[in-house]
Amino acid sequence: MCEYTYENGKKCRLKSLEGSKYCALHISYDEGERLFGEDIKRIKEEAFLKRLKEGQTYFESVYLYEAKISNFRAEKPIVFKNSRIKTILFDDVTVPGITFYNSYAGRIVVFESKVGTLLVHSSNVFGLNILRVKFSNSMYVRNSSVRYLMINSTEYVGKAEKSEEEYGERKTATGRIELSNLDNIRRIGVNVRYPLMRRILEEHGITPSGSSERSVKATVLAFRNVRFDQSARFKRQVRLSVRHFHGQLVLENLNVFGHAEILGGRIKSPEFVHVTVMGNFIFRRVGFYGDATWNVTVLPHLPLELSVQGFVVVEDCRFSNPRMAEIFYRIARTSWERNGDLERADEYYYKEMVSRRQSRLTARVRGIKKVLLKLEATFEWLFADLTCKYGMDWKRPILIWLAAVNVFFPLLFFLTQSVEGVSGNMGFLDYEYFSVVTATTLGYGDYHPVGVGRIIASVEALFGMFMWAVFLTVFARKYMR
Protein backbone atom coordinates (compact mmCIF):
# COMPACT_ATOMS: atom_id res chain seq x y z
CA MET A 1 0.00 0.00 0.00
CA CYS A 2 1.03 3.60 -0.61
CA GLU A 3 2.66 5.12 2.45
CA TYR A 4 1.44 8.68 1.83
CA THR A 5 -0.60 10.09 4.74
CA TYR A 6 -3.23 12.73 4.09
CA GLU A 7 -3.56 15.82 6.27
CA ASN A 8 -6.58 14.29 8.02
CA GLY A 9 -4.40 11.40 9.21
CA LYS A 10 -5.70 8.77 6.79
CA LYS A 11 -3.36 6.83 4.53
CA CYS A 12 -3.64 6.47 0.80
CA ARG A 13 -5.28 3.13 -0.08
CA LEU A 14 -3.81 2.80 -3.55
CA LYS A 15 -1.27 0.14 -4.34
CA SER A 16 2.31 1.33 -4.36
CA LEU A 17 4.38 1.00 -7.51
CA GLU A 18 7.02 -1.69 -7.78
CA GLY A 19 10.27 -0.46 -6.26
CA SER A 20 8.62 2.52 -4.51
CA LYS A 21 6.72 3.26 -1.31
CA TYR A 22 4.21 5.42 -3.15
CA CYS A 23 1.39 4.95 -5.64
CA ALA A 24 1.35 6.29 -9.18
CA LEU A 25 -0.20 9.59 -8.09
CA HIS A 26 2.03 10.32 -5.09
CA ILE A 27 5.38 9.18 -6.43
CA SER A 28 7.61 12.19 -7.17
CA TYR A 29 8.88 13.13 -10.63
CA ASP A 30 12.50 12.19 -9.90
CA GLU A 31 11.74 8.83 -8.38
CA GLY A 32 9.21 7.93 -11.05
CA GLU A 33 11.56 8.80 -13.91
CA ARG A 34 14.39 6.85 -12.25
CA LEU A 35 12.25 3.73 -11.95
CA PHE A 36 10.12 3.86 -15.10
CA GLY A 37 11.66 6.44 -17.42
CA GLU A 38 9.24 8.08 -19.85
CA ASP A 39 6.56 5.51 -19.05
CA ILE A 40 5.86 7.24 -15.75
CA LYS A 41 3.92 9.93 -17.64
CA ARG A 42 1.51 7.38 -19.04
CA ILE A 43 1.27 5.54 -15.73
CA LYS A 44 0.38 8.68 -13.84
CA GLU A 45 -2.21 9.86 -16.37
CA GLU A 46 -3.93 6.46 -16.49
CA ALA A 47 -4.04 6.25 -12.69
CA PHE A 48 -5.45 9.78 -12.44
CA LEU A 49 -8.19 9.23 -15.02
CA LYS A 50 -9.09 5.91 -13.40
CA ARG A 51 -9.60 7.59 -10.03
CA LEU A 52 -11.77 10.25 -11.67
CA LYS A 53 -13.89 7.60 -13.34
CA GLU A 54 -14.35 5.91 -9.97
CA GLY A 55 -15.74 9.14 -8.52
CA GLN A 56 -12.72 10.57 -6.72
CA THR A 57 -12.45 14.36 -7.16
CA TYR A 58 -10.14 15.27 -4.24
CA PHE A 59 -6.42 14.99 -4.96
CA GLU A 60 -3.80 15.84 -2.37
CA SER A 61 -0.03 15.96 -2.99
CA VAL A 62 -0.29 14.34 -6.40
CA TYR A 63 2.34 14.62 -9.13
CA LEU A 64 1.06 14.84 -12.70
CA TYR A 65 2.72 15.58 -16.02
CA GLU A 66 -0.11 16.13 -18.46
CA ALA A 67 -3.72 15.42 -17.65
CA LYS A 68 -6.79 15.98 -19.79
CA ILE A 69 -10.23 15.86 -18.18
CA SER A 70 -12.74 15.66 -21.01
CA ASN A 71 -16.53 15.16 -21.13
CA PHE A 72 -16.65 14.86 -17.35
CA ARG A 73 -19.66 15.40 -15.07
CA ALA A 74 -19.59 15.31 -11.27
CA GLU A 75 -21.67 16.39 -8.30
CA LYS A 76 -18.57 17.25 -6.26
CA PRO A 77 -15.91 19.89 -6.99
CA ILE A 78 -12.51 18.87 -8.33
CA VAL A 79 -9.84 19.84 -5.79
CA PHE A 80 -6.05 19.79 -6.06
CA LYS A 81 -4.20 20.47 -2.82
CA ASN A 82 -0.43 20.57 -2.24
CA SER A 83 0.00 19.13 -5.72
CA ARG A 84 2.43 19.58 -8.59
CA ILE A 85 1.01 19.53 -12.13
CA LYS A 86 2.81 20.49 -15.30
CA THR A 87 -0.23 20.77 -17.58
CA ILE A 88 -3.89 20.11 -16.89
CA LEU A 89 -6.73 20.66 -19.35
CA PHE A 90 -10.44 20.72 -18.53
CA ASP A 91 -12.52 20.23 -21.68
CA ASP A 92 -16.33 20.10 -21.61
CA VAL A 93 -16.44 19.66 -17.85
CA THR A 94 -19.51 20.32 -15.70
CA VAL A 95 -18.71 20.47 -12.00
CA PRO A 96 -19.71 22.57 -8.96
CA GLY A 97 -16.17 23.86 -8.66
CA ILE A 98 -12.49 23.61 -9.56
CA THR A 99 -9.96 24.40 -6.84
CA PHE A 100 -6.18 24.61 -6.75
CA TYR A 101 -4.83 25.20 -3.26
CA ASN A 102 -1.19 25.51 -2.30
CA SER A 103 -0.20 23.82 -5.54
CA TYR A 104 2.18 24.32 -8.43
CA ALA A 105 0.94 24.18 -12.02
CA GLY A 106 2.80 24.92 -15.21
CA ARG A 107 -0.37 25.48 -17.21
CA ILE A 108 -4.07 25.30 -16.30
CA VAL A 109 -6.57 25.42 -19.18
CA VAL A 110 -10.34 25.43 -18.64
CA PHE A 111 -12.12 25.22 -22.01
CA GLU A 112 -15.80 24.99 -23.00
CA SER A 113 -16.87 24.05 -19.48
CA LYS A 114 -19.51 24.84 -16.90
CA VAL A 115 -18.38 25.39 -13.31
CA GLY A 116 -19.88 26.80 -10.19
CA THR A 117 -16.77 28.30 -8.56
CA LEU A 118 -13.20 28.46 -9.81
CA LEU A 119 -10.62 29.05 -7.08
CA VAL A 120 -6.84 29.30 -7.30
CA HIS A 121 -5.40 30.05 -3.86
CA SER A 122 -1.85 30.17 -2.49
CA SER A 123 -0.51 28.52 -5.62
CA ASN A 124 2.22 29.04 -8.18
CA VAL A 125 0.92 29.00 -11.77
CA PHE A 126 2.82 29.89 -14.91
CA GLY A 127 -0.18 30.12 -17.25
CA LEU A 128 -3.87 30.21 -16.26
CA ASN A 129 -6.21 30.18 -19.27
CA ILE A 130 -10.00 30.32 -18.97
CA LEU A 131 -11.69 30.09 -22.36
CA ARG A 132 -15.41 29.88 -23.16
CA VAL A 133 -16.44 29.02 -19.63
CA LYS A 134 -19.84 29.56 -18.03
CA PHE A 135 -19.80 29.95 -14.26
CA SER A 136 -22.73 30.15 -11.88
CA ASN A 137 -21.03 31.45 -8.75
CA SER A 138 -17.66 33.25 -8.83
CA MET A 139 -14.04 33.00 -9.92
CA TYR A 140 -11.19 33.83 -7.55
CA VAL A 141 -7.43 33.87 -8.07
CA ARG A 142 -5.92 34.88 -4.75
CA ASN A 143 -2.63 35.01 -2.88
CA SER A 144 -0.78 33.32 -5.71
CA SER A 145 2.09 33.78 -8.11
CA VAL A 146 0.80 33.81 -11.69
CA ARG A 147 2.84 34.75 -14.74
CA TYR A 148 0.20 34.83 -17.51
CA LEU A 149 -3.54 35.01 -16.88
CA MET A 150 -5.99 34.95 -19.81
CA ILE A 151 -9.80 35.03 -19.58
CA ASN A 152 -11.69 34.82 -22.90
CA SER A 153 -15.39 34.49 -23.76
CA THR A 154 -16.33 33.68 -20.17
CA GLU A 155 -19.84 34.43 -18.94
CA TYR A 156 -21.65 34.51 -15.62
CA VAL A 157 -24.89 32.54 -15.98
CA GLY A 158 -26.12 32.39 -12.38
CA LYS A 159 -28.44 34.67 -10.45
CA ALA A 160 -27.28 37.11 -7.81
CA GLU A 161 -28.44 36.55 -4.26
CA LYS A 162 -31.24 38.82 -3.12
CA SER A 163 -30.28 39.01 0.54
CA GLU A 164 -27.97 41.99 0.00
CA GLU A 165 -30.39 43.73 -2.33
CA GLU A 166 -32.94 43.95 0.47
CA TYR A 167 -30.54 46.23 2.34
CA GLY A 168 -29.76 48.37 -0.65
CA GLU A 169 -26.44 46.71 -1.52
CA ARG A 170 -25.22 45.99 -5.02
CA LYS A 171 -25.36 42.54 -6.53
CA THR A 172 -21.85 41.44 -5.62
CA ALA A 173 -22.48 38.16 -3.80
CA THR A 174 -22.05 36.10 -6.97
CA GLY A 175 -20.88 36.63 -10.49
CA ARG A 176 -17.47 37.98 -9.46
CA ILE A 177 -14.16 37.51 -11.21
CA GLU A 178 -11.61 38.61 -8.63
CA LEU A 179 -7.83 38.64 -9.01
CA SER A 180 -6.22 39.70 -5.76
CA ASN A 181 -2.83 39.57 -4.04
CA LEU A 182 -0.99 38.24 -7.07
CA ASP A 183 2.79 38.35 -7.62
CA ASN A 184 5.12 38.19 -10.61
CA ILE A 185 2.39 38.89 -13.14
CA ARG A 186 3.72 39.39 -16.64
CA ARG A 187 0.40 39.90 -18.37
CA ILE A 188 -3.31 39.84 -17.63
CA GLY A 189 -5.55 39.62 -20.67
CA VAL A 190 -9.33 39.61 -20.92
CA ASN A 191 -10.49 38.65 -24.42
CA VAL A 192 -7.05 39.07 -25.92
CA ARG A 193 -5.71 37.18 -28.90
CA TYR A 194 -3.63 34.22 -27.79
CA PRO A 195 -2.42 32.17 -30.80
CA LEU A 196 -0.52 29.77 -28.54
CA MET A 197 -3.78 28.57 -27.00
CA ARG A 198 -5.02 27.11 -30.29
CA ARG A 199 -1.80 25.13 -30.62
CA ILE A 200 -2.07 23.87 -27.05
CA LEU A 201 -5.65 22.70 -27.61
CA GLU A 202 -4.78 21.02 -30.89
CA GLU A 203 -1.92 19.17 -29.21
CA HIS A 204 -4.52 17.63 -26.88
CA GLY A 205 -6.84 16.63 -29.70
CA ILE A 206 -9.19 19.63 -29.46
CA THR A 207 -10.04 21.71 -32.53
CA PRO A 208 -11.57 25.03 -31.42
CA SER A 209 -14.49 26.22 -33.52
CA GLY A 210 -13.89 29.22 -35.73
CA SER A 211 -16.78 31.19 -34.27
CA SER A 212 -16.08 34.74 -33.17
CA GLU A 213 -15.15 35.22 -29.56
CA ARG A 214 -17.85 36.40 -27.18
CA SER A 215 -17.64 39.12 -24.57
CA VAL A 216 -16.65 38.41 -21.00
CA LYS A 217 -19.65 39.03 -18.74
CA ALA A 218 -19.58 39.18 -14.95
CA THR A 219 -21.14 41.16 -12.14
CA VAL A 220 -17.73 42.46 -11.07
CA LEU A 221 -14.24 42.14 -12.55
CA ALA A 222 -11.86 43.16 -9.76
CA PHE A 223 -8.07 43.54 -9.73
CA ARG A 224 -6.70 44.09 -6.22
CA ASN A 225 -3.10 44.22 -4.99
CA VAL A 226 -1.68 42.84 -8.22
CA ARG A 227 2.11 43.19 -8.46
CA PHE A 228 3.59 42.99 -11.93
CA ASP A 229 6.99 41.64 -12.88
CA GLN A 230 9.41 44.60 -12.68
CA SER A 231 11.84 43.30 -15.33
CA ALA A 232 12.87 46.05 -17.72
CA ARG A 233 12.04 43.93 -20.78
CA PHE A 234 8.32 44.12 -19.92
CA LYS A 235 8.24 47.88 -19.34
CA ARG A 236 7.14 48.74 -22.90
CA GLN A 237 4.51 46.01 -23.18
CA VAL A 238 0.78 46.05 -22.54
CA ARG A 239 0.58 44.41 -19.13
CA LEU A 240 -3.15 44.76 -18.46
CA SER A 241 -5.66 44.39 -21.29
CA VAL A 242 -9.43 44.29 -20.81
CA ARG A 243 -11.42 43.92 -24.02
CA HIS A 244 -15.15 43.53 -24.57
CA PHE A 245 -16.02 43.16 -20.90
CA HIS A 246 -19.56 43.77 -19.62
CA GLY A 247 -19.96 44.48 -15.92
CA GLN A 248 -18.44 46.52 -13.12
CA LEU A 249 -14.69 47.06 -13.27
CA VAL A 250 -12.69 47.58 -10.07
CA LEU A 251 -8.96 48.39 -10.00
CA GLU A 252 -7.54 48.77 -6.50
CA ASN A 253 -3.95 49.13 -5.26
CA LEU A 254 -2.57 48.47 -8.70
CA ASN A 255 0.85 49.44 -10.02
CA VAL A 256 1.06 48.53 -13.69
CA PHE A 257 4.71 48.42 -14.78
CA GLY A 258 3.98 49.06 -18.44
CA HIS A 259 0.86 49.96 -20.43
CA ALA A 260 -2.82 49.26 -19.76
CA GLU A 261 -5.81 49.28 -22.08
CA ILE A 262 -9.58 48.95 -21.90
CA LEU A 263 -11.11 48.36 -25.32
CA GLY A 264 -14.78 47.89 -26.18
CA GLY A 265 -17.40 46.56 -23.83
CA ARG A 266 -19.82 48.10 -21.38
CA ILE A 267 -18.29 49.15 -18.07
CA LYS A 268 -20.63 49.86 -15.18
CA SER A 269 -19.57 52.12 -12.29
CA PRO A 270 -15.80 51.74 -12.74
CA GLU A 271 -13.64 52.22 -9.66
CA PHE A 272 -9.96 53.20 -9.68
CA VAL A 273 -8.44 53.23 -6.19
CA HIS A 274 -4.71 53.91 -5.79
CA VAL A 275 -3.98 52.94 -9.39
CA THR A 276 -0.65 53.83 -11.03
CA VAL A 277 0.16 53.09 -14.67
CA MET A 278 3.80 53.64 -15.55
CA GLY A 279 3.11 53.69 -19.30
CA ASN A 280 0.02 54.72 -21.26
CA PHE A 281 -3.62 54.05 -20.36
CA ILE A 282 -5.90 53.61 -23.38
CA PHE A 283 -9.72 53.74 -23.36
CA ARG A 284 -11.17 53.03 -26.79
CA ARG A 285 -14.77 52.26 -27.89
CA VAL A 286 -15.89 51.76 -24.29
CA GLY A 287 -19.33 52.48 -22.92
CA PHE A 288 -19.16 53.87 -19.36
CA TYR A 289 -22.27 53.88 -17.20
CA GLY A 290 -22.74 55.06 -13.64
CA ASP A 291 -25.72 55.56 -11.36
CA ALA A 292 -26.49 58.69 -9.34
CA THR A 293 -24.73 57.43 -6.20
CA TRP A 294 -21.57 56.56 -8.10
CA ASN A 295 -21.57 59.99 -9.77
CA VAL A 296 -21.47 61.65 -6.34
CA THR A 297 -19.19 59.32 -4.37
CA VAL A 298 -16.67 57.87 -6.84
CA LEU A 299 -16.49 60.06 -9.93
CA PRO A 300 -15.19 63.28 -8.26
CA HIS A 301 -12.18 61.42 -6.80
CA LEU A 302 -11.22 59.69 -10.04
CA PRO A 303 -8.50 62.21 -11.07
CA LEU A 304 -6.84 61.81 -7.66
CA GLU A 305 -6.99 58.02 -7.51
CA LEU A 306 -5.74 57.35 -11.06
CA SER A 307 -2.13 58.26 -11.80
CA VAL A 308 -0.75 57.72 -15.30
CA GLN A 309 2.90 58.52 -16.01
CA GLY A 310 2.45 58.32 -19.78
CA PHE A 311 -0.51 59.36 -21.92
CA VAL A 312 -4.20 58.78 -21.39
CA VAL A 313 -6.09 58.13 -24.62
CA VAL A 314 -9.91 58.37 -24.68
CA GLU A 315 -11.29 57.62 -28.14
CA ASP A 316 -14.79 56.80 -29.39
CA CYS A 317 -16.11 56.26 -25.86
CA ARG A 318 -19.70 56.61 -24.69
CA PHE A 319 -20.70 58.05 -21.33
CA SER A 320 -24.02 57.81 -19.55
CA ASN A 321 -23.77 61.42 -18.40
CA PRO A 322 -21.74 64.48 -19.46
CA ARG A 323 -20.12 64.84 -16.03
CA MET A 324 -18.42 61.48 -16.47
CA ALA A 325 -17.19 62.47 -19.92
CA GLU A 326 -15.80 65.72 -18.50
CA ILE A 327 -13.75 63.89 -15.85
CA PHE A 328 -12.29 61.36 -18.29
CA TYR A 329 -11.40 64.05 -20.84
CA ARG A 330 -9.80 66.13 -18.08
CA ILE A 331 -7.59 63.22 -17.04
CA ALA A 332 -6.56 62.76 -20.67
CA ARG A 333 -5.89 66.47 -21.14
CA THR A 334 -3.66 66.80 -18.10
CA SER A 335 -1.61 63.78 -19.15
CA TRP A 336 -0.86 65.24 -22.59
CA GLU A 337 -0.11 68.66 -21.10
CA ARG A 338 2.28 67.12 -18.58
CA ASN A 339 4.12 65.31 -21.36
CA GLY A 340 4.37 68.40 -23.56
CA ASP A 341 1.95 67.60 -26.40
CA LEU A 342 -0.19 70.73 -26.17
CA GLU A 343 -1.94 70.23 -29.51
CA ARG A 344 -3.40 66.89 -28.43
CA ALA A 345 -4.18 68.39 -25.04
CA ASP A 346 -6.24 71.08 -26.80
CA GLU A 347 -8.41 68.42 -28.42
CA TYR A 348 -9.28 66.95 -25.03
CA TYR A 349 -9.77 70.42 -23.54
CA TYR A 350 -12.43 71.16 -26.15
CA LYS A 351 -14.22 67.90 -25.43
CA GLU A 352 -13.98 68.61 -21.71
CA MET A 353 -15.56 72.04 -22.10
CA VAL A 354 -18.37 70.74 -24.30
CA SER A 355 -19.11 68.04 -21.72
CA ARG A 356 -19.06 70.62 -18.94
CA ARG A 357 -21.59 72.76 -20.82
CA GLN A 358 -23.84 69.76 -21.36
CA SER A 359 -23.43 68.79 -17.72
CA ARG A 360 -24.87 72.08 -16.55
CA LEU A 361 -27.93 71.50 -18.71
CA THR A 362 -28.57 68.18 -16.91
CA ALA A 363 -28.67 69.84 -13.48
CA ARG A 364 -31.82 69.09 -11.52
CA VAL A 365 -33.32 72.58 -11.39
CA ARG A 366 -36.72 73.89 -12.34
CA GLY A 367 -38.46 77.10 -13.17
CA ILE A 368 -36.53 80.25 -13.90
CA LYS A 369 -33.18 78.66 -12.99
CA LYS A 370 -33.57 76.08 -15.72
CA VAL A 371 -34.41 78.80 -18.26
CA LEU A 372 -31.36 80.82 -17.21
CA LEU A 373 -29.12 77.76 -17.49
CA LYS A 374 -30.35 77.14 -21.02
CA LEU A 375 -29.75 80.77 -21.96
CA GLU A 376 -26.27 80.63 -20.47
CA ALA A 377 -25.48 77.43 -22.36
CA THR A 378 -26.78 78.92 -25.60
CA PHE A 379 -24.68 82.05 -25.10
CA GLU A 380 -21.60 79.94 -24.35
CA TRP A 381 -22.15 77.80 -27.43
CA LEU A 382 -22.61 80.84 -29.67
CA PHE A 383 -19.69 82.96 -28.47
CA ALA A 384 -17.20 80.39 -27.15
CA ASP A 385 -17.81 77.16 -29.05
CA LEU A 386 -19.08 78.23 -32.45
CA THR A 387 -16.58 81.06 -32.90
CA CYS A 388 -13.31 79.39 -31.86
CA LYS A 389 -13.98 76.01 -30.17
CA TYR A 390 -13.18 77.45 -26.73
CA GLY A 391 -9.99 79.07 -27.96
CA MET A 392 -8.64 75.95 -29.64
CA ASP A 393 -9.11 76.89 -33.33
CA TRP A 394 -7.65 80.16 -34.67
CA LYS A 395 -8.78 79.42 -38.25
CA ARG A 396 -12.47 79.36 -37.42
CA PRO A 397 -12.84 83.06 -36.47
CA ILE A 398 -11.11 84.08 -39.73
CA LEU A 399 -13.42 81.93 -41.84
CA ILE A 400 -16.51 83.13 -39.99
CA TRP A 401 -15.38 86.76 -40.32
CA LEU A 402 -14.72 86.43 -44.06
CA ALA A 403 -18.02 84.66 -44.70
CA ALA A 404 -20.06 87.13 -42.66
CA VAL A 405 -18.37 90.32 -43.86
CA ASN A 406 -18.08 89.41 -47.54
CA VAL A 407 -21.33 87.50 -48.03
CA PHE A 408 -23.88 87.66 -45.22
CA PHE A 409 -23.91 91.37 -44.30
CA PRO A 410 -23.51 92.65 -47.90
CA LEU A 411 -26.46 90.48 -48.85
CA LEU A 412 -28.54 92.00 -46.03
CA PHE A 413 -27.66 95.50 -47.13
CA PHE A 414 -28.41 94.64 -50.75
CA LEU A 415 -31.80 93.10 -49.99
CA THR A 416 -32.89 95.94 -47.74
CA GLN A 417 -31.36 98.70 -49.93
CA SER A 418 -30.36 100.42 -46.71
CA VAL A 419 -27.06 102.03 -47.74
CA GLU A 420 -26.61 105.34 -49.54
CA GLY A 421 -23.47 106.88 -50.95
CA VAL A 422 -21.88 109.31 -53.35
CA SER A 423 -22.86 107.26 -56.39
CA GLY A 424 -26.45 107.04 -57.31
CA ASN A 425 -26.48 103.39 -58.34
CA MET A 426 -25.28 100.91 -55.69
CA GLY A 427 -23.88 97.60 -56.94
CA PHE A 428 -23.19 94.53 -54.85
CA LEU A 429 -19.49 95.40 -54.69
CA ASP A 430 -20.41 98.74 -53.15
CA TYR A 431 -22.37 96.96 -50.43
CA GLU A 432 -19.46 94.63 -49.85
CA TYR A 433 -17.06 97.57 -49.61
CA PHE A 434 -19.34 99.24 -47.07
CA SER A 435 -19.54 95.97 -45.10
CA VAL A 436 -15.73 95.71 -44.88
CA VAL A 437 -15.41 99.35 -43.82
CA THR A 438 -18.06 98.86 -41.16
CA ALA A 439 -16.60 95.60 -39.80
CA THR A 440 -13.14 97.15 -39.50
CA THR A 441 -14.65 100.36 -38.02
CA LEU A 442 -12.76 102.55 -40.52
CA GLY A 443 -15.74 104.77 -41.44
CA TYR A 444 -14.52 106.75 -44.50
CA GLY A 445 -17.85 108.55 -44.78
CA ASP A 446 -18.46 107.98 -48.49
CA TYR A 447 -21.27 105.56 -47.68
CA HIS A 448 -23.69 105.59 -44.79
CA PRO A 449 -26.59 103.37 -43.67
CA VAL A 450 -30.19 104.46 -43.60
CA GLY A 451 -33.24 102.97 -41.96
CA VAL A 452 -32.81 99.36 -40.92
CA GLY A 453 -29.28 99.54 -42.29
CA ARG A 454 -28.24 101.42 -39.16
CA ILE A 455 -29.17 98.43 -37.01
CA ILE A 456 -27.42 96.02 -39.35
CA ALA A 457 -24.32 98.21 -39.45
CA SER A 458 -24.21 98.47 -35.65
CA VAL A 459 -24.44 94.72 -35.29
CA GLU A 460 -21.73 94.23 -37.89
CA ALA A 461 -19.40 96.70 -36.19
CA LEU A 462 -19.75 94.87 -32.86
CA PHE A 463 -19.33 91.55 -34.63
CA GLY A 464 -16.17 92.70 -36.41
CA MET A 465 -14.49 93.97 -33.24
CA PHE A 466 -15.44 90.83 -31.30
CA MET A 467 -14.15 88.43 -33.95
CA TRP A 468 -10.84 90.27 -34.28
CA ALA A 469 -10.40 90.15 -30.52
CA VAL A 470 -11.17 86.43 -30.57
CA PHE A 471 -8.71 85.81 -33.38
CA LEU A 472 -5.87 87.70 -31.72
CA THR A 473 -6.46 85.97 -28.39
CA VAL A 474 -6.63 82.47 -29.86
CA PHE A 475 -3.70 83.06 -32.21
CA ALA A 476 -1.52 84.37 -29.39
CA ARG A 477 -2.45 81.44 -27.16
CA LYS A 478 -1.80 78.92 -29.90
CA TYR A 479 1.67 80.02 -30.90
CA MET A 480 3.11 81.93 -27.97
CA ARG A 481 2.52 79.68 -24.98
Buried (B, 14 or more C-beta within 10 A) or exposed (E): EBEBEEEEEEEBEBEBBEEBEBBBBBBBBEBBBEBBEEEBBEBBBEBBBEBBEEEBBEBBBBBBBBBBBBEBEBEEBBBBBBBBBBBBBBBBBBBBBBBBBBBBBBBBBBBBBBBBBBBBBBBBBBBBBBBBBBBBBBBBBBBBBBBBBBBBBBBBEBEBBEEEEEEEEBBBBBBBBBBBBBBBBBBBBBBBEBEEBEEBBEEBEBEEEEEEBEBBBBBBBBBBBBBBBEEEEBBEEBBBBBBBBBBBBBBBBBBBBBBBBBBBBBBBBBBBBBBBBBBBBBBBBBBBBBEEEBBEEBBEEBBEBBBBBBBBBBEEBEBBBBBBBBBBBBBBBBBBBEBEEBEBBBBBBBBBBBBBBBBBBEEEEEEEEEEEBEEEBEEBEEEBBEBBBBBBBBEBBBEBBEEBBBEEBBBBBBEBEBBBBEEEEBEEEBBBBBBBBBBEEEEEEEBBBEEEBEEBBEEBBEBBEBBBEBBEBBBEBBEEE
